[in-house]
Structure formats: structure tokens, C-alpha cells
Amino acid sequence: MDMEPPGRQISREELPPAVGRCLDAYGAGDTAAAAAYFAGDATVVDDGRTYTGTDSITAWLGTSATEWTYTMTPTAFRRTGDEQYEITQHVVGDFPGGVVDLRWRFALRDGLIARLVIEP
């Protein structure tokens, strides 16, 4: 039985500006603009790797946006805690497996993204 993830379902419009604008920039392929919404000491965990700091996150954004051809469709937005949000993305592309639902878990600090964990 599938369990509902914790937190309160919200609309995309209820996401904090840093999260919504980062997603928009990332979707448009503008990695510099997406990186601007991360705190200088932010951490990203994706595919078992950890990226810390502006330079590392900018490099990750550039690689993750170009490594595979794919489309991402957000299917759920949740507020999971104080300054914590989760977005479920349905991803279809030419990566191994071809289809996956990923949870993008954001933690904010001072209006910027302090941590992002991406996992199935």
C-alpha cells in the first residue's frame, strides 16, 4: 500500500520564491540563475553524491541539466516542515530506466536554499 508522504499538500504558487524561481531557471537551462537561489554554503545530494558550496552546486546544475535528455513534470508539492518543502517530479528521458519519480526535498535558510536532497 502506498503511503502519503508527510506534510501538507500545497499549490505551486505557495512555494517560497527561491524554490519556485530555482525550478524555473533550472527548467529553462539557466544554471547560473538557478545557482543564485542557493546559500553560499548549501549542500545538494543527488544520485549518491554530495555537492557543497556555490562552485560545486553550479557545476552539478550544469552537468545534471545536460547529462541526459529528459522532461520533468511536477506531480505534487508539499510543505513538510518549517522552511522545508518537497516536490515530486515525474521524469521521463534517455537515462537508464527511462522513467522515475523523484522527490526534491528543499530546506531553506534566510530565504535561500540551504539543502536539496533528490531521491526516488
Biopython code that builds the backbone (N, CA, C, O; Angstrom):
import numpy as np
from Bio.PDB.StructureBuilder import StructureBuilder

atoms = [
    (1, "MET", "N", (0.833, -1.168, 0.000)),
    (1, "MET", "CA", (0.000, 0.000, 0.000)),
    (1, "MET", "C", (0.889, 1.246, 0.000)),
    (1, "MET", "O", (1.793, 1.360, 0.828)),
    (2, "ASP", "N", (0.641, 2.174, -0.919)),
    (2, "ASP", "CA", (1.396, 3.426, -0.971)),
    (2, "ASP", "C", (0.951, 4.318, 0.174)),
    (2, "ASP", "O", (-0.240, 4.472, 0.444)),
    (3, "MET", "N", (1.931, 4.895, 0.834)),
    (3, "MET", "CA", (1.606, 5.813, 1.917)),
    (3, "MET", "C", (1.808, 7.238, 1.432)),
    (3, "MET", "O", (2.736, 7.527, 0.677)),
    (4, "GLU", "N", (0.943, 8.108, 1.868)),
    (4, "GLU", "CA", (1.035, 9.533, 1.555)),
    (4, "GLU", "C", (2.272, 10.095, 2.255)),
    (4, "GLU", "O", (2.445, 9.861, 3.451)),
    (5, "PRO", "N", (3.145, 10.836, 1.543)),
    (5, "PRO", "CA", (4.302, 11.426, 2.215)),
    (5, "PRO", "C", (3.855, 12.428, 3.277)),
    (5, "PRO", "O", (2.772, 13.005, 3.180)),
    (6, "PRO", "N", (4.699, 12.630, 4.296)),
    (6, "PRO", "CA", (4.306, 13.551, 5.365)),
    (6, "PRO", "C", (4.229, 14.993, 4.868)),
    (6, "PRO", "O", (4.849, 15.359, 3.869)),
    (7, "GLY", "N", (3.462, 15.788, 5.581)),
    (7, "GLY", "CA", (3.372, 17.200, 5.244)),
    (7, "GLY", "C", (2.022, 17.558, 4.652)),
    (7, "GLY", "O", (1.143, 16.718, 4.459)),
    (8, "ARG", "N", (1.904, 18.836, 4.377)),
    (8, "ARG", "CA", (0.649, 19.373, 3.859)),
    (8, "ARG", "C", (0.786, 19.648, 2.370)),
    (8, "ARG", "O", (1.734, 20.307, 1.943)),
    (9, "GLN", "N", (-0.157, 19.143, 1.577)),
    (9, "GLN", "CA", (-0.194, 19.416, 0.140)),
    (9, "GLN", "C", (-0.395, 20.919, -0.067)),
    (9, "GLN", "O", (-1.240, 21.530, 0.587)),
    (10, "ILE", "N", (0.375, 21.506, -0.969)),
    (10, "ILE", "CA", (0.241, 22.922, -1.299)),
    (10, "ILE", "C", (0.199, 23.078, -2.810)),
    (10, "ILE", "O", (0.426, 22.119, -3.547)),
    (11, "SER", "N", (-0.088, 24.277, -3.263)),
    (11, "SER", "CA", (-0.043, 24.561, -4.702)),
    (11, "SER", "C", (1.354, 25.062, -5.060)),
    (11, "SER", "O", (2.121, 25.457, -4.183)),
    (12, "ARG", "N", (1.672, 25.046, -6.325)),
    (12, "ARG", "CA", (2.975, 25.550, -6.765)),
    (12, "ARG", "C", (3.152, 27.009, -6.358)),
    (12, "ARG", "O", (4.254, 27.436, -6.013)),
    (13, "GLU", "N", (2.076, 27.758, -6.399)),
    (13, "GLU", "CA", (2.128, 29.179, -6.062)),
    (13, "GLU", "C", (2.497, 29.414, -4.603)),
    (13, "GLU", "O", (2.950, 30.504, -4.251)),
    (14, "GLU", "N", (2.312, 28.416, -3.752)),
    (14, "GLU", "CA", (2.649, 28.540, -2.333)),
    (14, "GLU", "C", (4.109, 28.216, -2.023)),
    (14, "GLU", "O", (4.543, 28.358, -0.880)),
    (15, "LEU", "N", (4.870, 27.782, -3.030)),
    (15, "LEU", "CA", (6.291, 27.525, -2.802)),
    (15, "LEU", "C", (7.012, 28.837, -2.500)),
    (15, "LEU", "O", (6.617, 29.887, -3.007)),
    (16, "PRO", "N", (8.053, 28.790, -1.687)),
    (16, "PRO", "CA", (8.840, 30.002, -1.454)),
    (16, "PRO", "C", (9.464, 30.477, -2.775)),
    (16, "PRO", "O", (9.756, 29.654, -3.643)),
    (17, "PRO", "N", (9.670, 31.781, -2.937)),
    (17, "PRO", "CA", (10.246, 32.293, -4.182)),
    (17, "PRO", "C", (11.543, 31.601, -4.599)),
    (17, "PRO", "O", (11.724, 31.308, -5.781)),
    (18, "ALA", "N", (12.441, 31.336, -3.662)),
    (18, "ALA", "CA", (13.723, 30.715, -4.028)),
    (18, "ALA", "C", (13.513, 29.354, -4.679)),
    (18, "ALA", "O", (14.199, 29.022, -5.646)),
    (19, "VAL", "N", (12.582, 28.570, -4.168)),
    (19, "VAL", "CA", (12.335, 27.239, -4.725)),
    (19, "VAL", "C", (11.676, 27.350, -6.100)),
    (19, "VAL", "O", (12.145, 26.742, -7.062)),
    (20, "GLY", "N", (10.606, 28.111, -6.197)),
    (20, "GLY", "CA", (9.918, 28.256, -7.482)),
    (20, "GLY", "C", (10.806, 28.837, -8.568)),
    (20, "GLY", "O", (10.814, 28.346, -9.697)),
    (21, "ARG", "N", (11.546, 29.873, -8.234)),
    (21, "ARG", "CA", (12.418, 30.516, -9.240)),
    (21, "ARG", "C", (13.595, 29.622, -9.605)),
    (21, "ARG", "O", (14.015, 29.597, -10.762)),
    (22, "CYS", "N", (14.132, 28.892, -8.638)),
    (22, "CYS", "CA", (15.211, 27.949, -8.941)),
    (22, "CYS", "C", (14.716, 26.885, -9.916)),
    (22, "CYS", "O", (15.400, 26.576, -10.892)),
    (23, "LEU", "N", (13.541, 26.324, -9.665)),
    (23, "LEU", "CA", (12.974, 25.325, -10.569)),
    (23, "LEU", "C", (12.741, 25.890, -11.958)),
    (23, "LEU", "O", (13.017, 25.224, -12.956)),
    (24, "ASP", "N", (12.233, 27.122, -12.031)),
    (24, "ASP", "CA", (12.011, 27.754, -13.332)),
    (24, "ASP", "C", (13.329, 27.929, -14.091)),
    (24, "ASP", "O", (13.414, 27.621, -15.280)),
    (25, "ALA", "N", (14.346, 28.423, -13.396)),
    (25, "ALA", "CA", (15.647, 28.647, -14.038)),
    (25, "ALA", "C", (16.262, 27.319, -14.472)),
    (25, "ALA", "O", (16.796, 27.211, -15.576)),
    (26, "TYR", "N", (16.186, 26.317, -13.611)),
    (26, "TYR", "CA", (16.728, 25.001, -13.938)),
    (26, "TYR", "C", (16.012, 24.426, -15.163)),
    (26, "TYR", "O", (16.656, 23.897, -16.069)),
    (27, "GLY", "N", (14.686, 24.529, -15.187)),
    (27, "GLY", "CA", (13.909, 24.031, -16.318)),
    (27, "GLY", "C", (14.233, 24.745, -17.617)),
    (27, "GLY", "O", (14.131, 24.159, -18.695)),
    (28, "ALA", "N", (14.625, 26.021, -17.518)),
    (28, "ALA", "CA", (14.987, 26.798, -18.705)),
    (28, "ALA", "C", (16.450, 26.606, -19.097)),
    (28, "ALA", "O", (16.910, 27.166, -20.092)),
    (29, "GLY", "N", (17.182, 25.808, -18.307)),
    (29, "GLY", "CA", (18.592, 25.565, -18.614)),
    (29, "GLY", "C", (19.517, 26.684, -18.181)),
    (29, "GLY", "O", (20.669, 26.728, -18.613)),
    (30, "ASP", "N", (19.043, 27.592, -17.336)),
    (30, "ASP", "CA", (19.851, 28.718, -16.864)),
    (30, "ASP", "C", (20.473, 28.353, -15.519)),
    (30, "ASP", "O", (19.950, 28.713, -14.464)),
    (31, "THR", "N", (21.598, 27.632, -15.569)),
    (31, "THR", "CA", (22.208, 27.130, -14.347)),
    (31, "THR", "C", (22.736, 28.248, -13.447)),
    (31, "THR", "O", (22.697, 28.118, -12.224)),
    (32, "ALA", "N", (23.224, 29.331, -14.024)),
    (32, "ALA", "CA", (23.712, 30.446, -13.199)),
    (32, "ALA", "C", (22.567, 31.067, -12.403)),
    (32, "ALA", "O", (22.725, 31.380, -11.223)),
    (33, "ALA", "N", (21.417, 31.244, -13.047)),
    (33, "ALA", "CA", (20.263, 31.802, -12.342)),
    (33, "ALA", "C", (19.767, 30.828, -11.278)),
    (33, "ALA", "O", (19.416, 31.254, -10.178)),
    (34, "ALA", "N", (19.730, 29.526, -11.581)),
    (34, "ALA", "CA", (19.292, 28.533, -10.596)),
    (34, "ALA", "C", (20.230, 28.529, -9.397)),
    (34, "ALA", "O", (19.771, 28.454, -8.257)),
    (35, "ALA", "N", (21.523, 28.606, -9.633)),
    (35, "ALA", "CA", (22.516, 28.577, -8.554)),
    (35, "ALA", "C", (22.374, 29.780, -7.626)),
    (35, "ALA", "O", (22.710, 29.691, -6.445)),
    (36, "ALA", "N", (21.888, 30.886, -8.138)),
    (36, "ALA", "CA", (21.761, 32.109, -7.337)),
    (36, "ALA", "C", (20.764, 31.950, -6.188)),
    (36, "ALA", "O", (20.776, 32.755, -5.257)),
    (37, "TYR", "N", (19.906, 30.933, -6.232)),
    (37, "TYR", "CA", (18.915, 30.732, -5.176)),
    (37, "TYR", "C", (19.401, 29.802, -4.062)),
    (37, "TYR", "O", (18.642, 29.476, -3.149)),
    (38, "PHE", "N", (20.673, 29.374, -4.138)),
    (38, "PHE", "CA", (21.276, 28.538, -3.105)),
    (38, "PHE", "C", (22.157, 29.398, -2.207)),
    (38, "PHE", "O", (22.839, 30.305, -2.684)),
    (39, "ALA", "N", (22.141, 29.113, -0.904)),
    (39, "ALA", "CA", (23.053, 29.773, 0.028)),
    (39, "ALA", "C", (24.493, 29.402, -0.349)),
    (39, "ALA", "O", (24.731, 28.346, -0.935)),
    (40, "GLY", "N", (25.437, 30.260, -0.015)),
    (40, "GLY", "CA", (26.838, 30.021, -0.364)),
    (40, "GLY", "C", (27.396, 28.723, 0.182)),
    (40, "GLY", "O", (28.308, 28.148, -0.412)),
    (41, "ASP", "N", (26.867, 28.250, 1.300)),
    (41, "ASP", "CA", (27.347, 27.005, 1.909)),
    (41, "ASP", "C", (26.328, 25.870, 1.760)),
    (41, "ASP", "O", (26.361, 24.898, 2.515)),
    (42, "ALA", "N", (25.442, 25.995, 0.801)),
    (42, "ALA", "CA", (24.388, 24.998, 0.598)),
    (42, "ALA", "C", (24.978, 23.643, 0.223)),
    (42, "ALA", "O", (26.120, 23.526, -0.221)),
    (43, "THR", "N", (24.138, 22.620, 0.425)),
    (43, "THR", "CA", (24.506, 21.253, 0.076)),
    (43, "THR", "C", (23.419, 20.662, -0.803)),
    (43, "THR", "O", (22.230, 20.857, -0.550)),
    (44, "VAL", "N", (23.833, 19.935, -1.844)),
    (44, "VAL", "CA", (22.923, 19.176, -2.697)),
    (44, "VAL", "C", (23.363, 17.723, -2.655)),
    (44, "VAL", "O", (24.546, 17.418, -2.803)),
    (45, "VAL", "N", (22.406, 16.833, -2.453)),
    (45, "VAL", "CA", (22.668, 15.399, -2.514)),
    (45, "VAL", "C", (21.844, 14.858, -3.672)),
    (45, "VAL", "O", (20.619, 14.979, -3.681)),
    (46, "ASP", "N", (22.524, 14.259, -4.652)),
    (46, "ASP", "CA", (21.855, 13.729, -5.838)),
    (46, "ASP", "C", (22.611, 12.497, -6.308)),
    (46, "ASP", "O", (23.834, 12.528, -6.442)),
    (47, "ASP", "N", (21.892, 11.422, -6.557)),
    (47, "ASP", "CA", (22.471, 10.201, -7.096)),
    (47, "ASP", "C", (23.642, 9.704, -6.242)),
    (47, "ASP", "O", (24.640, 9.207, -6.764)),
    (48, "GLY", "N", (23.500, 9.850, -4.919)),
    (48, "GLY", "CA", (24.521, 9.360, -4.004)),
    (48, "GLY", "C", (25.748, 10.247, -3.858)),
    (48, "GLY", "O", (26.692, 9.884, -3.156)),
    (49, "ARG", "N", (25.750, 11.384, -4.500)),
    (49, "ARG", "CA", (26.886, 12.305, -4.415)),
    (49, "ARG", "C", (26.453, 13.579, -3.704)),
    (49, "ARG", "O", (25.303, 14.006, -3.814)),
    (50, "THR", "N", (27.389, 14.181, -2.973)),
    (50, "THR", "CA", (27.105, 15.415, -2.247)),
    (50, "THR", "C", (27.912, 16.549, -2.850)),
    (50, "THR", "O", (29.107, 16.406, -3.108)),
    (51, "TYR", "N", (27.255, 17.674, -3.071)),
    (51, "TYR", "CA", (27.865, 18.884, -3.633)),
    (51, "TYR", "C", (27.668, 19.999, -2.617)),
    (51, "TYR", "O", (26.547, 20.254, -2.176)),
    (52, "THR", "N", (28.749, 20.656, -2.249)),
    (52, "THR", "CA", (28.681, 21.695, -1.223)),
    (52, "THR", "C", (29.306, 22.980, -1.744)),
    (52, "THR", "O", (30.397, 22.965, -2.314)),
    (53, "GLY", "N", (28.610, 24.086, -1.546)),
    (53, "GLY", "CA", (29.125, 25.396, -1.940)),
    (53, "GLY", "C", (28.723, 25.786, -3.352)),
    (53, "GLY", "O", (28.330, 24.949, -4.165)),
    (54, "THR", "N", (28.831, 27.065, -3.614)),
    (54, "THR", "CA", (28.363, 27.640, -4.879)),
    (54, "THR", "C", (29.012, 27.017, -6.105)),
    (54, "THR", "O", (28.313, 26.648, -7.049)),
    (55, "ASP", "N", (30.333, 26.892, -6.112)),
    (55, "ASP", "CA", (31.017, 26.353, -7.299)),
    (55, "ASP", "C", (30.605, 24.909, -7.580)),
    (55, "ASP", "O", (30.331, 24.544, -8.724)),
    (56, "SER", "N", (30.565, 24.099, -6.536)),
    (56, "SER", "CA", (30.205, 22.691, -6.697)),
    (56, "SER", "C", (28.758, 22.541, -7.159)),
    (56, "SER", "O", (28.463, 21.722, -8.029)),
    (57, "ILE", "N", (27.862, 23.328, -6.578)),
    (57, "ILE", "CA", (26.440, 23.251, -6.952)),
    (57, "ILE", "C", (26.224, 23.766, -8.369)),
    (57, "ILE", "O", (25.424, 23.197, -9.112)),
    (58, "THR", "N", (26.920, 24.829, -8.758)),
    (58, "THR", "CA", (26.808, 25.338, -10.130)),
    (58, "THR", "C", (27.274, 24.285, -11.124)),
    (58, "THR", "O", (26.644, 24.091, -12.164)),
    (59, "ALA", "N", (28.374, 23.602, -10.814)),
    (59, "ALA", "CA", (28.876, 22.538, -11.699)),
    (59, "ALA", "C", (27.868, 21.392, -11.769)),
    (59, "ALA", "O", (27.616, 20.853, -12.847)),
    (60, "TRP", "N", (27.288, 21.017, -10.620)),
    (60, "TRP", "CA", (26.278, 19.958, -10.600)),
    (60, "TRP", "C", (25.077, 20.349, -11.453)),
    (60, "TRP", "O", (24.591, 19.541, -12.244)),
    (61, "LEU", "N", (24.596, 21.579, -11.302)),
    (61, "LEU", "CA", (23.456, 22.041, -12.090)),
    (61, "LEU", "C", (23.743, 21.919, -13.588)),
    (61, "LEU", "O", (22.893, 21.468, -14.356)),
    (62, "GLY", "N", (24.939, 22.322, -13.992)),
    (62, "GLY", "CA", (25.302, 22.251, -15.409)),
    (62, "GLY", "C", (25.362, 20.825, -15.926)),
    (62, "GLY", "O", (24.913, 20.541, -17.036)),
    (63, "THR", "N", (25.921, 19.923, -15.115)),
    (63, "THR", "CA", (26.024, 18.526, -15.522)),
    (63, "THR", "C", (24.666, 17.844, -15.507)),
    (63, "THR", "O", (24.320, 17.126, -16.446)),
    (64, "SER", "N", (23.895, 18.062, -14.449)),
    (64, "SER", "CA", (22.599, 17.370, -14.335)),
    (64, "SER", "C", (21.626, 17.822, -15.414)),
    (64, "SER", "O", (20.747, 17.063, -15.823)),
    (65, "ALA", "N", (21.782, 19.055, -15.872)),
    (65, "ALA", "CA", (20.878, 19.573, -16.903)),
    (65, "ALA", "C", (21.240, 19.078, -18.294)),
    (65, "ALA", "O", (20.408, 19.134, -19.200)),
    (66, "THR", "N", (22.484, 18.585, -18.486)),
    (66, "THR", "CA", (22.914, 18.217, -19.836)),
    (66, "THR", "C", (23.328, 16.759, -19.988)),
    (66, "THR", "O", (23.554, 16.297, -21.106)),
    (67, "GLU", "N", (23.432, 16.027, -18.881)),
    (67, "GLU", "CA", (23.903, 14.643, -18.945)),
    (67, "GLU", "C", (22.953, 13.744, -19.725)),
    (67, "GLU", "O", (23.392, 12.863, -20.465)),
    (68, "TRP", "N", (21.650, 13.965, -19.559)),
    (68, "TRP", "CA", (20.621, 13.178, -20.228)),
    (68, "TRP", "C", (19.595, 14.127, -20.846)),
    (68, "TRP", "O", (19.513, 15.297, -20.475)),
    (69, "THR", "N", (18.830, 13.614, -21.778)),
    (69, "THR", "CA", (17.696, 14.361, -22.313)),
    (69, "THR", "C", (16.453, 13.852, -21.586)),
    (69, "THR", "O", (16.190, 12.649, -21.563)),
    (70, "TYR", "N", (15.695, 14.767, -20.997)),
    (70, "TYR", "CA", (14.551, 14.341, -20.210)),
    (70, "TYR", "C", (13.549, 15.475, -20.072)),
    (70, "TYR", "O", (13.847, 16.638, -20.344)),
    (71, "THR", "N", (12.356, 15.100, -19.643)),
    (71, "THR", "CA", (11.351, 16.079, -19.256)),
    (71, "THR", "C", (10.967, 15.789, -17.811)),
    (71, "THR", "O", (10.909, 14.634, -17.390)),
    (72, "MET", "N", (10.708, 16.848, -17.064)),
    (72, "MET", "CA", (10.270, 16.726, -15.675)),
    (72, "MET", "C", (8.902, 17.365, -15.555)),
    (72, "MET", "O", (8.678, 18.486, -16.012)),
    (73, "THR", "N", (7.996, 16.635, -14.936)),
    (73, "THR", "CA", (6.659, 17.158, -14.690)),
    (73, "THR", "C", (6.381, 17.072, -13.195)),
    (73, "THR", "O", (6.318, 15.974, -12.641)),
    (74, "PRO", "N", (6.212, 18.221, -12.536)),
    (74, "PRO", "CA", (5.890, 18.159, -11.112)),
    (74, "PRO", "C", (4.506, 17.557, -10.906)),
    (74, "PRO", "O", (3.550, 17.924, -11.589)),
    (75, "THR", "N", (4.409, 16.633, -9.961)),
    (75, "THR", "CA", (3.128, 15.970, -9.701)),
    (75, "THR", "C", (2.585, 16.267, -8.307)),
    (75, "THR", "O", (1.406, 16.029, -8.045)),
    (76, "ALA", "N", (3.426, 16.783, -7.409)),
    (76, "ALA", "CA", (2.948, 17.103, -6.059)),
    (76, "ALA", "C", (3.884, 18.113, -5.414)),
    (76, "ALA", "O", (5.096, 18.094, -5.628)),
    (77, "PHE", "N", (3.293, 18.991, -4.623)),
    (77, "PHE", "CA", (4.030, 19.988, -3.843)),
    (77, "PHE", "C", (3.565, 19.852, -2.396)),
    (77, "PHE", "O", (2.366, 19.820, -2.118)),
    (78, "ARG", "N", (4.530, 19.773, -1.479)),
    (78, "ARG", "CA", (4.188, 19.603, -0.071)),
    (78, "ARG", "C", (5.056, 20.510, 0.781)),
    (78, "ARG", "O", (6.226, 20.743, 0.479)),
    (79, "ARG", "N", (4.472, 21.009, 1.834)),
    (79, "ARG", "CA", (5.249, 21.672, 2.883)),
    (79, "ARG", "C", (5.432, 20.623, 3.963)),
    (79, "ARG", "O", (4.450, 20.146, 4.531)),
    (80, "THR", "N", (6.665, 20.257, 4.253)),
    (80, "THR", "CA", (6.933, 19.148, 5.162)),
    (80, "THR", "C", (7.420, 19.605, 6.527)),
    (80, "THR", "O", (7.599, 18.781, 7.425)),
    (81, "GLY", "N", (7.637, 20.891, 6.697)),
    (81, "GLY", "CA", (8.083, 21.424, 7.975)),
    (81, "GLY", "C", (8.341, 22.902, 7.854)),
    (81, "GLY", "O", (8.086, 23.509, 6.813)),
    (82, "ASP", "N", (8.843, 23.473, 8.914)),
    (82, "ASP", "CA", (9.185, 24.889, 8.901)),
    (82, "ASP", "C", (10.357, 25.088, 7.946)),
    (82, "ASP", "O", (11.456, 24.595, 8.202)),
    (83, "GLU", "N", (10.132, 25.800, 6.858)),
    (83, "GLU", "CA", (11.153, 26.062, 5.832)),
    (83, "GLU", "C", (11.586, 24.791, 5.095)),
    (83, "GLU", "O", (12.710, 24.718, 4.599)),
    (84, "GLN", "N", (10.703, 23.792, 5.021)),
    (84, "GLN", "CA", (11.015, 22.554, 4.316)),
    (84, "GLN", "C", (9.879, 22.217, 3.346)),
    (84, "GLN", "O", (8.699, 22.263, 3.694)),
    (85, "TYR", "N", (10.278, 21.879, 2.125)),
    (85, "TYR", "CA", (9.315, 21.618, 1.065)),
    (85, "TYR", "C", (9.764, 20.413, 0.268)),
    (85, "TYR", "O", (10.959, 20.144, 0.141)),
    (86, "GLU", "N", (8.791, 19.689, -0.268)),
    (86, "GLU", "CA", (9.094, 18.538, -1.107)),
    (86, "GLU", "C", (8.284, 18.637, -2.389)),
    (86, "GLU", "O", (7.082, 18.900, -2.373)),
    (87, "ILE", "N", (8.972, 18.420, -3.490)),
    (87, "ILE", "CA", (8.320, 18.412, -4.800)),
    (87, "ILE", "C", (8.567, 17.048, -5.421)),
    (87, "ILE", "O", (9.709, 16.597, -5.508)),
    (88, "THR", "N", (7.505, 16.396, -5.849)),
    (88, "THR", "CA", (7.643, 15.135, -6.562)),
    (88, "THR", "C", (7.637, 15.458, -8.051)),
    (88, "THR", "O", (6.739, 16.128, -8.560)),
    (89, "GLN", "N", (8.664, 14.962, -8.732)),
    (89, "GLN", "CA", (8.813, 15.204, -10.170)),
    (89, "GLN", "C", (8.754, 13.859, -10.901)),
    (89, "GLN", "O", (9.459, 12.918, -10.540)),
    (90, "HIS", "N", (7.915, 13.781, -11.922)),
    (90, "HIS", "CA", (7.869, 12.624, -12.803)),
    (90, "HIS", "C", (8.844, 12.912, -13.938)),
    (90, "HIS", "O", (8.675, 13.878, -14.682)),
    (91, "VAL", "N", (9.865, 12.068, -14.065)),
    (91, "VAL", "CA", (10.940, 12.305, -15.029)),
    (91, "VAL", "C", (10.935, 11.189, -16.065)),
    (91, "VAL", "O", (10.921, 10.006, -15.724)),
    (92, "VAL", "N", (10.946, 11.588, -17.347)),
    (92, "VAL", "CA", (10.987, 10.648, -18.465)),
    (92, "VAL", "C", (12.130, 11.077, -19.374)),
    (92, "VAL", "O", (12.224, 12.244, -19.753)),
    (93, "GLY", "N", (13.010, 10.120, -19.728)),
    (93, "GLY", "CA", (14.128, 10.500, -20.583)),
    (93, "GLY", "C", (14.948, 9.322, -21.055)),
    (93, "GLY", "O", (14.514, 8.172, -20.994)),
    (94, "ASP", "N", (16.161, 9.634, -21.532)),
    (94, "ASP", "CA", (17.032, 8.609, -22.096)),
    (94, "ASP", "C", (18.076, 8.112, -21.092)),
    (94, "ASP", "O", (19.087, 7.540, -21.501)),
    (95, "PHE", "N", (17.862, 8.311, -19.819)),
    (95, "PHE", "CA", (18.730, 7.797, -18.765)),
    (95, "PHE", "C", (18.368, 6.330, -18.505)),
    (95, "PHE", "O", (17.293, 5.886, -18.909)),
    (96, "PRO", "N", (19.246, 5.574, -17.837)),
    (96, "PRO", "CA", (18.926, 4.171, -17.560)),
    (96, "PRO", "C", (17.590, 4.037, -16.820)),
    (96, "PRO", "O", (17.368, 4.701, -15.807)),
    (97, "GLY", "N", (16.722, 3.192, -17.323)),
    (97, "GLY", "CA", (15.390, 3.001, -16.745)),
    (97, "GLY", "C", (14.328, 3.838, -17.431)),
    (97, "GLY", "O", (13.184, 3.405, -17.565)),
    (98, "GLY", "N", (14.702, 5.042, -17.871)),
    (98, "GLY", "CA", (13.832, 5.874, -18.687)),
    (98, "GLY", "C", (12.702, 6.609, -18.000)),
    (98, "GLY", "O", (12.229, 7.619, -18.520)),
    (99, "VAL", "N", (12.249, 6.130, -16.834)),
    (99, "VAL", "CA", (11.144, 6.781, -16.118)),
    (99, "VAL", "C", (11.414, 6.655, -14.626)),
    (99, "VAL", "O", (11.786, 5.588, -14.137)),
    (100, "VAL", "N", (11.221, 7.765, -13.905)),
    (100, "VAL", "CA", (11.384, 7.721, -12.451)),
    (100, "VAL", "C", (10.592, 8.866, -11.828)),
    (100, "VAL", "O", (10.430, 9.928, -12.429)),
    (101, "ASP", "N", (10.110, 8.633, -10.632)),
    (101, "ASP", "CA", (9.522, 9.698, -9.833)),
    (101, "ASP", "C", (10.544, 10.064, -8.765)),
    (101, "ASP", "O", (10.953, 9.219, -7.968)),
    (102, "LEU", "N", (10.950, 11.326, -8.755)),
    (102, "LEU", "CA", (11.964, 11.791, -7.810)),
    (102, "LEU", "C", (11.364, 12.784, -6.831)),
    (102, "LEU", "O", (10.526, 13.609, -7.195)),
    (103, "ARG", "N", (11.802, 12.691, -5.593)),
    (103, "ARG", "CA", (11.435, 13.665, -4.575)),
    (103, "ARG", "C", (12.577, 14.666, -4.453)),
    (103, "ARG", "O", (13.723, 14.285, -4.214)),
    (104, "TRP", "N", (12.262, 15.932, -4.616)),
    (104, "TRP", "CA", (13.223, 17.021, -4.420)),
    (104, "TRP", "C", (12.878, 17.638, -3.069)),
    (104, "TRP", "O", (11.869, 18.334, -2.951)),
    (105, "ARG", "N", (13.694, 17.395, -2.054)),
    (105, "ARG", "CA", (13.423, 17.898, -0.705)),
    (105, "ARG", "C", (14.305, 19.113, -0.430)),
    (105, "ARG", "O", (15.531, 19.011, -0.389)),
    (106, "PHE", "N", (13.667, 20.250, -0.246)),
    (106, "PHE", "CA", (14.346, 21.526, -0.031)),
    (106, "PHE", "C", (14.270, 21.934, 1.432)),
    (106, "PHE", "O", (13.227, 21.789, 2.070)),
    (107, "ALA", "N", (15.378, 22.445, 1.962)),
    (107, "ALA", "CA", (15.394, 23.109, 3.265)),
    (107, "ALA", "C", (15.933, 24.514, 3.024)),
    (107, "ALA", "O", (16.968, 24.691, 2.382)),
    (108, "LEU", "N", (15.223, 25.506, 3.544)),
    (108, "LEU", "CA", (15.614, 26.902, 3.318)),
    (108, "LEU", "C", (16.188, 27.529, 4.589)),
    (108, "LEU", "O", (15.910, 27.091, 5.706)),
    (109, "ARG", "N", (16.977, 28.542, 4.385)),
    (109, "ARG", "CA", (17.520, 29.360, 5.461)),
    (109, "ARG", "C", (17.663, 30.774, 4.931)),
    (109, "ARG", "O", (18.282, 30.997, 3.891)),
    (110, "ASP", "N", (17.095, 31.716, 5.640)),
    (110, "ASP", "CA", (17.186, 33.124, 5.244)),
    (110, "ASP", "C", (16.723, 33.361, 3.804)),
    (110, "ASP", "O", (17.293, 34.183, 3.088)),
    (111, "GLY", "N", (15.686, 32.633, 3.392)),
    (111, "GLY", "CA", (15.110, 32.833, 2.065)),
    (111, "GLY", "C", (15.843, 32.161, 0.929)),
    (111, "GLY", "O", (15.435, 32.288, -0.226)),
    (112, "LEU", "N", (16.926, 31.441, 1.228)),
    (112, "LEU", "CA", (17.691, 30.738, 0.188)),
    (112, "LEU", "C", (17.666, 29.234, 0.460)),
    (112, "LEU", "O", (17.369, 28.797, 1.572)),
    (113, "ILE", "N", (17.980, 28.459, -0.565)),
    (113, "ILE", "CA", (18.029, 27.012, -0.424)),
    (113, "ILE", "C", (19.321, 26.641, 0.298)),
    (113, "ILE", "O", (20.415, 26.925, -0.190)),
    (114, "ALA", "N", (19.191, 26.008, 1.458)),
    (114, "ALA", "CA", (20.357, 25.586, 2.241)),
    (114, "ALA", "C", (20.707, 24.130, 1.971)),
    (114, "ALA", "O", (21.864, 23.728, 2.089)),
    (115, "ARG", "N", (19.693, 23.338, 1.605)),
    (115, "ARG", "CA", (19.922, 21.918, 1.346)),
    (115, "ARG", "C", (18.859, 21.424, 0.363)),
    (115, "ARG", "O", (17.685, 21.786, 0.444)),
    (116, "LEU", "N", (19.314, 20.591, -0.562)),
    (116, "LEU", "CA", (18.423, 19.930, -1.512)),
    (116, "LEU", "C", (18.851, 18.476, -1.587)),
    (116, "LEU", "O", (20.015, 18.173, -1.850)),
    (117, "VAL", "N", (17.904, 17.580, -1.354)),
    (117, "VAL", "CA", (18.154, 16.145, -1.482)),
    (117, "VAL", "C", (17.197, 15.628, -2.546)),
    (117, "VAL", "O", (15.985, 15.830, -2.469)),
    (118, "ILE", "N", (17.770, 14.954, -3.545)),
    (118, "ILE", "CA", (16.986, 14.401, -4.646)),
    (118, "ILE", "C", (17.116, 12.880, -4.581)),
    (118, "ILE", "O", (18.218, 12.334, -4.624)),
    (119, "GLU", "N", (15.962, 12.203, -4.477)),
    (119, "GLU", "CA", (15.989, 10.746, -4.396)),
    (119, "GLU", "C", (14.644, 10.181, -4.829)),
    (119, "GLU", "O", (13.626, 10.874, -4.811)),
    (120, "PRO", "N", (14.658, 8.897, -5.222)),
    (120, "PRO", "CA", (13.384, 8.257, -5.595)),
    (120, "PRO", "C", (12.439, 8.148, -4.413)),
    (120, "PRO", "O", (11.328, 7.636, -4.554)),
]
sb = StructureBuilder()
sb.init_structure("model")
sb.init_model(0)
sb.init_chain("A")
sb.init_seg("    ")
for serial, (resi, resn, name, xyz) in enumerate(atoms, 1):
    if name == "N":
        sb.init_residue(resn, " ", resi, " ")
    sb.init_atom(name, np.array(xyz, "f"), 0.0, 1.0, " ", f" {name:<3s}", serial, name[0])
structure = sb.get_structure()
